[in-house]
């Protein structure tokens, strides 16, 4: 039987059941009939899994190629039904440089660069052994519209995301690319991100 103000996003009830080891039916089956809900209950990255998130990380270097920039491409495939949130983008290069952060929303063409980058899961309880996000690196021309930049000194790393409001959301069919301004340079990149299946209310 349907309830008044019934909650249909199941991952919140699963989170409460797992966190408090509750048995029986949904612990929070419906909202209060008046303005009541208090939503924030995030306690730490160790609870991301209980909320339906899987966390991944990657550290990768891309070598230099004469007369071309160095690029890292992150693509959430169209139709993946997965939301990706980038938590950290860390970059280091042997010389001072300014990195462009570019985006294609949606990503057209939906292609990748030459070398695949394989991430690792950051939680052994992960629901998916492999990340949905496709990560590649290479040396290529500009792709997408710039929406940010990061300047670094020689051999000193820099972070593009410094706090939560700067985290980047990638929906299915979106692409983000990091590109050097300098040509013929080697670059290392470090990434942290989380991903989960999208709820019905989040789909277009």
Buried (B, 14 or more C-beta within 10 A) or exposed (E): EEEEEEBEEEBBBBBBBEBEEEEEEBBEEEBEEEEEEEEEEEEEBEBBBBBBBBBBBBEBEBEBBEEBBBBBBBBBBEEBEBBBBBBBBBBBBEEEBEBBBBBBBEBEEEEBBEBEBEBEBBBEEBEEEEBBBBBBBBBBEEBBEEEBBBEBEEEEBBEBBEEEEBBBEBBBBBBBBBBBBBEBBBBBBBBBBBBBBBBEEEEE
